[in-house]
């Protein structure tokens, strides 16, 4: 089986497990008793605590979707979810150490900067705290003793983006990396370049959106041959729309990841398409997997990565996604 085929199988498997878990926890005697007691229907298992630790920067709406999925699973599973984030790898690693010290029942963590995270993630596993990874670190999680991974293979996603650029007849792409040191971001651009060779990287400071806009504008003014701007997050795609206007450029905007405003931008034609990795599902599965592991001894993915993407959202299917985007699940 090819790697891409395996991705499809695992993604379908993840959705199947999610549906079964939701069905089993929303019905039956325990749920009915909870309803009669005036509580929300959910798992009848004892309360457990999960630390959910990401590399999210302040204001990045992608992580709102991840967190919403995690909170939905936590509510269903009677979990005290402790969400924290820090874009700095060392600081994020310290958050993992704090979770170990608190003796949480499980940790869900992103591994965008794996070298900074490795020691403390391994320490958690060695101290008997089950750890799952999501979103970043697909090439590193197994070596850290992590039980499972939920996300997309960023290189495969980048390759798919490059193939789409070729199909669209693009000539030159500018790949905008908004977080230096993030292995997933590098993999996306490198994957794109492998299937669309005329791809150039530009590094911007993602926490300073005016500077992001200015940097993209300047590059477009300098290089008129760029006809596609490929961003790695929805807020940056929306900013790039303004950069194109400022530069009086004819470049079209394409991106990885979505939010409600990005879906609207695809519908209006301001953005051509987005590579979707289903962040809500990543958060949900990461939390739900720790509950399944603790109380049922099962692990989603069976020791293999559970892929949630990539898929494309464009004008052919954006209407079907729009309602879910409005609810904060896509």
Helices and strands as residue ranges (DSSP letters): H 3-26, H 28-36, E 48-54, H 62-77, E 79-85, H 89-101, E 106-110, H 114-126, E 130-134, G 142-144, E 148-151, H 154-168, E 173-177, H 183-195, E 199-203, H 209-222, E 228-231, H 234-247, E 252-256, H 260-268, E 271-276, H 279-296, E 306-307, E 311-313, H 318-326
